[in-house]
Amino acid sequence: MSENNFSTEYADLRPLHTSSYGNSRLFTAQNNGRKVVVKALKADRADNPQCRASLRSEYDMTASFDNKFVRKAIDFVRIDGLGDCIILEYVEGKSLAEHVRVGTLSEKQVKNVLVDVCDGLSCLHRNQVVHGNLTPENIMVSADGNRAKLIDIGVPVTDPGADRELLIKEMEMVAPEIIKGEDFDVRADIYSLGKIMEFIGERNITKQFLPVATHCTQFSKEQRYDSISEVRSGITKGHPVVKTLVLLLLFALLAVLAFIFVPRIRSNVMMERAARKEVDFNRAVGVIQSETPALCEKYRLTSLSEKLSPNWSDDSLRLVQTLMPFFGTEDYKARGLKAMDDQRTQIENSRQNDFNILLLNEFKNANDSLAVALKAVLVEPTDEQLLKEAQKWHGRMK
């Protein structure tokens, strides 16, 4: 696209990133000698009123923030060739995801970054805003690796046509309550921050924050930290030397007690968690199964020319999001996918029954020579006998 297609105020537009499953795309641009980021809608959504309203709402939500740990929204403009756009501060550096994958951060730098993220989230939460899309890709880290800034604020709006497997992978750090479409609060960001700490630990940069991460990533939001300040304290707390020595003595005593009691307690806790999770999973499967009759009616076969397998990708993606929080366990994932396969089979069986009824009625009313000949050999035929002959007739008439 030629640069002349854009307004002169924002020149040298260059593609930066296009969302795999969302509605937006990013460009870099020059504005009076400074570099900025331009967030626009994808071309096929640029004139969609709902998408435009969502973009405007995102700008209105973030424009008032003036915090060094949150990327600034500078302006909301309309650019020729792109439509409505949010003009964002350009942040130098790389994403936390890039730093972690190549192992460029020390343990101290990771701690500094996490503290900055907490301070940025505190600013949002004080203004009753939940980030909702906190991922390593949406945390920009300075070139020296010591400072961080939050970007891309707002619960992700998914494209109904997005690939289901990609969508599940992309949203693995999003809180379960957001995925399930339930009410959420600041504890959704706490869940995502815990997932980011686990991501860092899995890459063997530091496992120091995994205890904090475990508290953050509880499936039930009531069992997580209540505020981001509590998470920050968990990240930064330390013990003076004397207190550490006292604690070591206490730990030694506790270790003896733990050797006796912890295995039994742990076993009971694990059994209780497994039982709770089984109940939650069965409830989610029950929700899917309860929709089967309505889906059979929705995808009722009305013509012999239709395929027996319906295109139900929109409904299947919606229903699989109900099961996504359980997909971290292979057994639950296998059982969940089987529930979806069983539902598809029931829909296809229903459509097969519709097909048989349509075929039988058409055969009964057919007057062509083949139909007449096939019916003539039957004496007081039943519907079952007629259906067998109708299938022969249909196969030869194709």
MARROKE-649571 format. One record per residue (C-alpha): x, z, y; residue in three letters; residue number from 0. Coordinates in nm, 3 decimals, always signed. Example, Ala and Ser with C-alpha at 12.3 -4.5 7.8 and 13.67 -1.06 7.14 Angstrom:
BEGIN
R,xx,zz,yy,aa,i
R,+1.230,+0.780,-0.450,Ala,0 .
R,+1.367,+0.714,-0.106,Ser,1 .
//
This chain:
BEGIN
R,xx,zz,yy,aa,i
R,+0.000,+0.000,+0.000,Met,0 .
R,+0.142,-0.094,+0.338,Ser,1 .
R,+0.232,+0.177,+0.587,Glu,2 .
R,+0.022,-0.012,+0.846,Asn,3 .
R,-0.291,+0.094,+0.657,Asn,4 .
R,-0.236,+0.454,+0.768,Phe,5 .
R,-0.260,+0.613,+1.108,Ser,6 .
R,+0.061,+0.622,+1.309,Thr,7 .
R,+0.037,+1.000,+1.341,Glu,8 .
R,+0.123,+1.045,+0.973,Tyr,9 .
R,+0.384,+0.788,+0.879,Ala,10 .
R,+0.604,+0.713,+0.578,Asp,11 .
R,+0.346,+0.839,+0.323,Leu,12 .
R,+0.497,+0.865,-0.024,Arg,13 .
R,+0.323,+0.974,-0.347,Pro,14 .
R,+0.427,+1.325,-0.454,Leu,15 .
R,+0.186,+1.430,-0.730,His,16 .
R,-0.153,+1.337,-0.877,Thr,17 .
R,-0.357,+1.600,-1.062,Ser,18 .
R,-0.401,+1.522,-1.432,Ser,19 .
R,-0.748,+1.672,-1.453,Tyr,20 .
R,-0.856,+1.751,-1.096,Gly,21 .
R,-0.980,+1.555,-0.796,Asn,22 .
R,-0.675,+1.548,-0.569,Ser,23 .
R,-0.342,+1.376,-0.510,Arg,24 .
R,-0.046,+1.471,-0.288,Leu,25 .
R,+0.180,+1.272,-0.057,Phe,26 .
R,+0.471,+1.354,+0.168,Thr,27 .
R,+0.461,+1.220,+0.523,Ala,28 .
R,+0.636,+1.237,+0.859,Gln,29 .
R,+0.455,+1.384,+1.158,Asn,30 .
R,+0.642,+1.378,+1.489,Asn,31 .
R,+0.973,+1.416,+1.311,Gly,32 .
R,+0.872,+1.691,+1.070,Arg,33 .
R,+0.797,+1.654,+0.702,Lys,34 .
R,+0.452,+1.760,+0.580,Val,35 .
R,+0.243,+1.739,+0.264,Val,36 .
R,-0.084,+1.545,+0.269,Val,37 .
R,-0.351,+1.649,+0.019,Lys,38 .
R,-0.616,+1.380,-0.033,Ala,39 .
R,-0.888,+1.304,-0.284,Leu,40 .
R,-0.828,+1.050,-0.557,Lys,41 .
R,-0.930,+0.700,-0.450,Ala,42 .
R,-1.247,+0.694,-0.660,Asp,43 .
R,-1.361,+1.027,-0.511,Arg,44 .
R,-1.268,+0.975,-0.147,Ala,45 .
R,-1.629,+0.906,-0.045,Asp,46 .
R,-1.793,+1.156,-0.282,Asn,47 .
R,-1.984,+1.408,-0.063,Pro,48 .
R,-1.933,+1.695,-0.307,Gln,49 .
R,-1.559,+1.636,-0.337,Cys,50 .
R,-1.523,+1.600,+0.041,Arg,51 .
R,-1.712,+1.925,+0.095,Ala,52 .
R,-1.491,+2.101,-0.159,Ser,53 .
R,-1.176,+1.974,+0.017,Leu,54 .
R,-1.308,+2.092,+0.353,Arg,55 .
R,-1.399,+2.431,+0.206,Ser,56 .
R,-1.044,+2.465,+0.070,Glu,57 .
R,-0.902,+2.400,+0.415,Tyr,58 .
R,-1.140,+2.644,+0.586,Asp,59 .
R,-1.049,+2.910,+0.330,Met,60 .
R,-0.670,+2.879,+0.373,Thr,61 .
R,-0.623,+2.773,+0.738,Ala,62 .
R,-0.642,+3.129,+0.870,Ser,63 .
R,-0.356,+3.260,+0.656,Phe,64 .
R,-0.030,+3.325,+0.840,Asp,65 .
R,+0.194,+3.478,+0.576,Asn,66 .
R,+0.549,+3.380,+0.484,Lys,67 .
R,+0.461,+3.396,+0.115,Phe,68 .
R,+0.166,+3.152,+0.136,Val,69 .
R,+0.193,+2.782,+0.226,Arg,70 .
R,+0.021,+2.710,+0.559,Lys,71 .
R,-0.267,+2.467,+0.597,Ala,72 .
R,-0.188,+2.297,+0.930,Ile,73 .
R,-0.476,+2.058,+0.995,Asp,74 .
R,-0.774,+1.871,+0.851,Phe,75 .
R,-0.774,+1.502,+0.943,Val,76 .
R,-0.903,+1.164,+0.829,Arg,77 .
R,-0.630,+0.910,+0.751,Ile,78 .
R,-0.700,+0.540,+0.714,Asp,79 .
R,-0.671,+0.440,+0.350,Gly,80 .
R,-0.689,+0.800,+0.220,Leu,81 .
R,-1.000,+0.950,+0.380,Gly,82 .
R,-1.029,+1.324,+0.446,Asp,83 .
R,-0.697,+1.508,+0.410,Cys,84 .
R,-0.552,+1.857,+0.439,Ile,85 .
R,-0.215,+1.863,+0.616,Ile,86 .
R,+0.004,+2.129,+0.454,Leu,87 .
R,+0.340,+2.284,+0.531,Glu,88 .
R,+0.624,+2.119,+0.340,Tyr,89 .
R,+0.809,+2.381,+0.133,Val,90 .
R,+1.174,+2.321,+0.051,Glu,91 .
R,+1.294,+2.408,-0.298,Gly,92 .
R,+1.170,+2.369,-0.655,Lys,93 .
R,+0.879,+2.512,-0.846,Ser,94 .
R,+0.927,+2.825,-1.054,Leu,95 .
R,+0.850,+2.612,-1.360,Ala,96 .
R,+1.150,+2.387,-1.288,Glu,97 .
R,+1.384,+2.683,-1.232,His,98 .
R,+1.275,+2.860,-1.550,Val,99 .
R,+1.300,+2.551,-1.770,Arg,100 .
R,+1.662,+2.487,-1.670,Val,101 .
R,+1.754,+2.858,-1.660,Gly,102 .
R,+1.887,+2.869,-1.304,Thr,103 .
R,+1.746,+3.213,-1.209,Leu,104 .
R,+1.910,+3.551,-1.272,Ser,105 .
R,+1.711,+3.861,-1.363,Glu,106 .
R,+1.742,+3.988,-1.005,Lys,107 .
R,+1.619,+3.657,-0.863,Gln,108 .
R,+1.318,+3.660,-1.098,Val,109 .
R,+1.233,+4.009,-0.973,Lys,110 .
R,+1.258,+3.894,-0.608,Asn,111 .
R,+1.033,+3.596,-0.679,Val,112 .
R,+0.771,+3.809,-0.856,Leu,113 .
R,+0.766,+4.059,-0.570,Val,114 .
R,+0.713,+3.774,-0.321,Asp,115 .
R,+0.429,+3.640,-0.535,Val,116 .
R,+0.269,+3.986,-0.532,Cys,117 .
R,+0.302,+4.005,-0.152,Asp,118 .
R,+0.148,+3.659,-0.114,Gly,119 .
R,-0.141,+3.752,-0.343,Leu,120 .
R,-0.191,+4.075,-0.149,Ser,121 .
R,-0.248,+3.866,+0.165,Cys,122 .
R,-0.507,+3.652,-0.015,Leu,123 .
R,-0.683,+3.949,-0.172,His,124 .
R,-0.705,+4.135,+0.160,Arg,125 .
R,-0.897,+3.832,+0.286,Asn,126 .
R,-1.127,+3.832,-0.021,Gln,127 .
R,-0.965,+3.515,-0.156,Val,128 .
R,-0.866,+3.469,-0.520,Val,129 .
R,-0.590,+3.214,-0.579,His,130 .
R,-0.755,+3.110,-0.907,Gly,131 .
R,-0.490,+2.854,-1.007,Asn,132 .
R,-0.170,+3.061,-1.024,Leu,133 .
R,+0.085,+2.880,-1.243,Thr,134 .
R,+0.466,+2.840,-1.241,Pro,135 .
R,+0.406,+2.493,-1.091,Glu,136 .
R,+0.218,+2.647,-0.797,Asn,137 .
R,+0.499,+2.886,-0.699,Ile,138 .
R,+0.771,+2.727,-0.487,Met,139 .
R,+1.115,+2.894,-0.501,Val,140 .
R,+1.375,+2.859,-0.228,Ser,141 .
R,+1.704,+2.682,-0.291,Ala,142 .
R,+1.893,+3.015,-0.327,Asp,143 .
R,+1.638,+3.134,-0.584,Gly,144 .
R,+1.551,+3.455,-0.400,Asn,145 .
R,+1.230,+3.372,-0.211,Arg,146 .
R,+0.894,+3.237,-0.322,Ala,147 .
R,+0.580,+3.092,-0.167,Lys,148 .
R,+0.233,+3.030,-0.313,Leu,149 .
R,+0.081,+2.680,-0.300,Ile,150 .
R,-0.234,+2.501,-0.421,Asp,151 .
R,-0.483,+2.784,-0.369,Ile,152 .
R,-0.828,+2.748,-0.527,Gly,153 .
R,-0.996,+2.749,-0.868,Val,154 .
R,-0.923,+2.410,-1.030,Pro,155 .
R,-1.214,+2.164,-1.031,Val,156 .
R,-1.188,+1.970,-1.355,Thr,157 .
R,-1.257,+1.602,-1.399,Asp,158 .
R,-1.537,+1.561,-1.660,Pro,159 .
R,-1.351,+1.260,-1.799,Gly,160 .
R,-1.022,+1.445,-1.848,Ala,161 .
R,-0.859,+1.455,-2.193,Asp,162 .
R,-0.975,+1.774,-2.366,Arg,163 .
R,-0.641,+1.861,-2.528,Glu,164 .
R,-0.456,+1.810,-2.197,Leu,165 .
R,-0.716,+2.022,-2.017,Leu,166 .
R,-0.678,+2.310,-2.262,Ile,167 .
R,-0.299,+2.301,-2.224,Lys,168 .
R,-0.309,+2.272,-1.843,Glu,169 .
R,-0.543,+2.572,-1.810,Met,170 .
R,-0.359,+2.807,-2.048,Glu,171 .
R,-0.268,+3.045,-1.763,Met,172 .
R,-0.617,+3.053,-1.611,Val,173 .
R,-0.812,+3.376,-1.672,Ala,174 .
R,-1.073,+3.361,-1.953,Pro,175 .
R,-1.357,+3.453,-1.717,Glu,176 .
R,-1.284,+3.150,-1.497,Ile,177 .
R,-1.271,+2.915,-1.797,Ile,178 .
R,-1.603,+3.053,-1.925,Lys,179 .
R,-1.765,+3.011,-1.582,Gly,180 .
R,-1.826,+3.385,-1.539,Glu,181 .
R,-1.790,+3.595,-1.223,Asp,182 .
R,-1.426,+3.669,-1.141,Phe,183 .
R,-1.225,+3.873,-0.892,Asp,184 .
R,-0.861,+3.954,-0.807,Val,185 .
R,-0.799,+4.051,-1.170,Arg,186 .
R,-0.809,+3.680,-1.255,Ala,187 .
R,-0.488,+3.636,-1.049,Asp,188 .
R,-0.340,+3.943,-1.219,Ile,189 .
R,-0.405,+3.779,-1.558,Tyr,190 .
R,-0.231,+3.457,-1.448,Ser,191 .
R,+0.068,+3.648,-1.306,Leu,192 .
R,+0.104,+3.825,-1.642,Gly,193 .
R,+0.102,+3.487,-1.817,Lys,194 .
R,+0.380,+3.373,-1.582,Ile,195 .
R,+0.589,+3.680,-1.676,Met,196 .
R,+0.536,+3.591,-2.043,Glu,197 .
R,+0.644,+3.232,-1.966,Phe,198 .
R,+0.965,+3.370,-1.813,Ile,199 .
R,+1.021,+3.602,-2.110,Gly,200 .
R,+0.969,+3.323,-2.363,Glu,201 .
R,+1.258,+3.133,-2.202,Arg,202 .
R,+1.486,+3.437,-2.254,Asn,203 .
R,+1.566,+3.472,-1.882,Ile,204 .
R,+1.444,+3.830,-1.881,Thr,205 .
R,+1.201,+4.028,-2.095,Lys,206 .
R,+1.210,+4.320,-1.850,Gln,207 .
R,+0.858,+4.255,-1.722,Phe,208 .
R,+0.682,+4.198,-2.055,Leu,209 .
R,+0.527,+4.551,-2.062,Pro,210 .
R,+0.373,+4.478,-1.721,Val,211 .
R,+0.264,+4.135,-1.846,Ala,212 .
R,+0.087,+4.292,-2.145,Thr,213 .
R,-0.120,+4.511,-1.911,His,214 .
R,-0.197,+4.209,-1.691,Cys,215 .
R,-0.313,+3.976,-1.969,Thr,216 .
R,-0.574,+4.189,-2.142,Gln,217 .
R,-0.867,+3.967,-2.248,Phe,218 .
R,-1.115,+4.207,-2.087,Ser,219 .
R,-1.059,+4.223,-1.710,Lys,220 .
R,-1.162,+4.591,-1.712,Glu,221 .
R,-0.847,+4.671,-1.912,Gln,222 .
R,-0.607,+4.503,-1.665,Arg,223 .
R,-0.451,+4.646,-1.349,Tyr,224 .
R,-0.712,+4.688,-1.077,Asp,225 .
R,-0.499,+4.558,-0.790,Ser,226 .
R,-0.192,+4.346,-0.727,Ile,227 .
R,-0.021,+4.647,-0.564,Ser,228 .
R,-0.025,+4.820,-0.904,Glu,229 .
R,+0.141,+4.513,-1.057,Val,230 .
R,+0.405,+4.517,-0.781,Arg,231 .
R,+0.477,+4.883,-0.854,Ser,232 .
R,+0.517,+4.801,-1.223,Gly,233 .
R,+0.771,+4.530,-1.136,Ile,234 .
R,+0.977,+4.732,-0.886,Thr,235 .
R,+0.968,+5.089,-1.014,Lys,236 .
R,+1.296,+5.257,-1.117,Gly,237 .
R,+1.411,+5.606,-1.211,His,238 .
R,+1.682,+5.825,-1.051,Pro,239 .
R,+1.963,+5.930,-1.282,Val,240 .
R,+1.845,+6.289,-1.329,Val,241 .
R,+1.491,+6.184,-1.399,Lys,242 .
R,+1.624,+5.926,-1.643,Thr,243 .
R,+1.812,+6.195,-1.838,Leu,244 .
R,+1.503,+6.412,-1.855,Val,245 .
R,+1.299,+6.116,-1.967,Leu,246 .
R,+1.554,+6.036,-2.235,Leu,247 .
R,+1.512,+6.386,-2.379,Leu,248 .
R,+1.137,+6.349,-2.370,Leu,249 .
R,+1.162,+6.009,-2.530,Phe,250 .
R,+1.374,+6.154,-2.810,Ala,251 .
R,+1.105,+6.413,-2.879,Leu,252 .
R,+0.834,+6.153,-2.855,Leu,253 .
R,+1.028,+5.926,-3.089,Ala,254 .
R,+1.008,+6.189,-3.362,Val,255 .
R,+0.636,+6.228,-3.307,Leu,256 .
R,+0.591,+5.856,-3.282,Ala,257 .
R,+0.770,+5.804,-3.614,Phe,258 .
R,+0.499,+6.013,-3.773,Ile,259 .
R,+0.188,+5.914,-3.582,Phe,260 .
R,+0.242,+5.577,-3.417,Val,261 .
R,+0.207,+5.358,-3.730,Pro,262 .
R,-0.133,+5.510,-3.800,Arg,263 .
R,-0.244,+5.486,-3.435,Ile,264 .
R,-0.113,+5.133,-3.404,Arg,265 .
R,-0.296,+5.033,-3.719,Ser,266 .
R,-0.621,+5.179,-3.587,Asn,267 .
R,-0.576,+5.011,-3.248,Val,268 .
R,-0.499,+4.677,-3.407,Met,269 .
R,-0.803,+4.706,-3.631,Met,270 .
R,-1.022,+4.797,-3.333,Glu,271 .
R,-0.891,+4.505,-3.126,Arg,272 .
R,-0.934,+4.267,-3.417,Ala,273 .
R,-1.291,+4.388,-3.468,Ala,274 .
R,-1.371,+4.346,-3.094,Arg,275 .
R,-1.219,+4.000,-3.092,Lys,276 .
R,-1.414,+3.902,-3.404,Glu,277 .
R,-1.737,+4.013,-3.235,Val,278 .
R,-1.651,+3.815,-2.920,Asp,279 .
R,-1.561,+3.510,-3.125,Phe,280 .
R,-1.879,+3.522,-3.332,Asn,281 .
R,-2.079,+3.558,-3.011,Arg,282 .
R,-1.908,+3.246,-2.869,Ala,283 .
R,-1.978,+3.050,-3.190,Val,284 .
R,-2.338,+3.171,-3.174,Gly,285 .
R,-2.370,+3.026,-2.823,Val,286 .
R,-2.251,+2.689,-2.956,Ile,287 .
R,-2.483,+2.698,-3.256,Gln,288 .
R,-2.782,+2.794,-3.040,Ser,289 .
R,-2.743,+2.469,-2.845,Glu,290 .
R,-2.747,+2.245,-3.154,Thr,291 .
R,-3.127,+2.181,-3.161,Pro,292 .
R,-3.127,+2.088,-2.792,Ala,293 .
R,-2.826,+1.857,-2.842,Leu,294 .
R,-2.994,+1.687,-3.141,Cys,295 .
R,-3.291,+1.618,-2.916,Glu,296 .
R,-3.066,+1.505,-2.628,Lys,297 .
R,-2.880,+1.257,-2.850,Tyr,298 .
R,-3.188,+1.138,-3.042,Arg,299 .
R,-3.138,+0.784,-3.178,Leu,300 .
R,-3.396,+0.546,-3.027,Thr,301 .
R,-3.276,+0.207,-3.153,Ser,302 .
R,-3.137,+0.069,-3.479,Leu,303 .
R,-2.860,-0.097,-3.279,Ser,304 .
R,-2.712,+0.237,-3.162,Glu,305 .
R,-2.408,+0.393,-3.332,Lys,306 .
R,-2.471,+0.698,-3.549,Leu,307 .
R,-2.182,+0.887,-3.382,Ser,308 .
R,-2.288,+0.980,-3.026,Pro,309 .
R,-2.056,+0.996,-2.726,Asn,310 .
R,-2.091,+1.367,-2.653,Trp,311 .
R,-1.751,+1.429,-2.491,Ser,312 .
R,-1.901,+1.600,-2.183,Asp,313 .
R,-2.097,+1.853,-2.390,Asp,314 .
R,-1.815,+1.907,-2.641,Ser,315 .
R,-1.565,+1.979,-2.360,Leu,316 .
R,-1.808,+2.223,-2.201,Arg,317 .
R,-1.865,+2.404,-2.531,Leu,318 .
R,-1.499,+2.411,-2.636,Val,319 .
R,-1.419,+2.600,-2.312,Gln,320 .
R,-1.626,+2.884,-2.459,Thr,321 .
R,-1.379,+2.899,-2.749,Leu,322 .
R,-1.059,+2.834,-2.553,Met,323 .
R,-0.970,+3.206,-2.500,Pro,324 .
R,-0.942,+3.238,-2.882,Phe,325 .
R,-0.722,+2.930,-2.939,Phe,326 .
R,-0.402,+3.134,-2.916,Gly,327 .
R,-0.465,+3.242,-3.278,Thr,328 .
R,-0.444,+2.969,-3.539,Glu,329 .
R,-0.721,+3.118,-3.756,Asp,330 .
R,-0.965,+3.139,-3.466,Tyr,331 .
R,-0.865,+2.793,-3.347,Lys,332 .
R,-0.933,+2.646,-3.693,Ala,333 .
R,-1.267,+2.826,-3.720,Arg,334 .
R,-1.362,+2.728,-3.366,Gly,335 .
R,-1.285,+2.360,-3.423,Leu,336 .
R,-1.479,+2.377,-3.751,Lys,337 .
R,-1.780,+2.511,-3.560,Ala,338 .
R,-1.754,+2.213,-3.324,Met,339 .
R,-1.718,+1.972,-3.620,Asp,340 .
R,-2.022,+2.129,-3.791,Asp,341 .
R,-2.222,+2.080,-3.474,Gln,342 .
R,-2.117,+1.715,-3.451,Arg,343 .
R,-2.217,+1.669,-3.819,Thr,344 .
R,-2.561,+1.819,-3.755,Gln,345 .
R,-2.613,+1.586,-3.457,Ile,346 .
R,-2.503,+1.285,-3.663,Glu,347 .
R,-2.730,+1.390,-3.954,Asn,348 .
R,-3.020,+1.418,-3.710,Ser,349 .
R,-2.943,+1.070,-3.579,Arg,350 .
R,-2.923,+0.940,-3.937,Gln,351 .
R,-3.272,+1.079,-4.000,Asn,352 .
R,-3.391,+0.909,-3.678,Asp,353 .
R,-3.235,+0.585,-3.802,Phe,354 .
R,-3.414,+0.610,-4.139,Asn,355 .
R,-3.751,+0.664,-3.972,Ile,356 .
R,-3.699,+0.370,-3.735,Leu,357 .
R,-3.580,+0.146,-4.020,Leu,358 .
R,-3.870,+0.242,-4.248,Leu,359 .
R,-4.129,+0.170,-3.978,Asn,360 .
R,-3.970,-0.163,-3.891,Glu,361 .
R,-3.954,-0.266,-4.259,Phe,362 .
R,-4.319,-0.174,-4.320,Lys,363 .
R,-4.424,-0.401,-4.033,Asn,364 .
R,-4.180,-0.686,-4.112,Ala,365 .
R,-4.337,-1.016,-4.226,Asn,366 .
R,-4.030,-1.226,-4.292,Asp,367 .
R,-3.992,-1.375,-4.639,Ser,368 .
R,-3.718,-1.133,-4.748,Leu,369 .
R,-3.919,-0.826,-4.644,Ala,370 .
R,-4.232,-0.959,-4.813,Val,371 .
R,-4.041,-1.029,-5.134,Ala,372 .
R,-3.879,-0.685,-5.142,Leu,373 .
R,-4.210,-0.510,-5.081,Lys,374 .
R,-4.394,-0.725,-5.336,Ala,375 .
R,-4.202,-0.583,-5.632,Val,376 .
R,-4.315,-0.229,-5.550,Leu,377 .
R,-4.643,-0.092,-5.688,Val,378 .
R,-4.784,+0.196,-5.482,Glu,379 .
R,-4.441,+0.254,-5.328,Pro,380 .
R,-4.332,+0.589,-5.186,Thr,381 .
R,-4.144,+0.615,-4.857,Asp,382 .
R,-3.828,+0.691,-5.054,Glu,383 .
R,-3.861,+0.364,-5.250,Gln,384 .
R,-3.946,+0.170,-4.934,Leu,385 .
R,-3.643,+0.314,-4.756,Leu,386 .
R,-3.409,+0.192,-5.034,Lys,387 .
R,-3.555,-0.159,-5.008,Glu,388 .
R,-3.544,-0.137,-4.626,Ala,389 .
R,-3.172,-0.062,-4.641,Gln,390 .
R,-3.118,-0.374,-4.853,Lys,391 .
R,-3.328,-0.577,-4.610,Trp,392 .
R,-3.143,-0.441,-4.306,His,393 .
R,-2.803,-0.512,-4.463,Gly,394 .
R,-2.894,-0.878,-4.535,Arg,395 .
R,-3.054,-0.933,-4.197,Met,396 .
R,-2.743,-0.830,-4.000,Lys,397 .
//
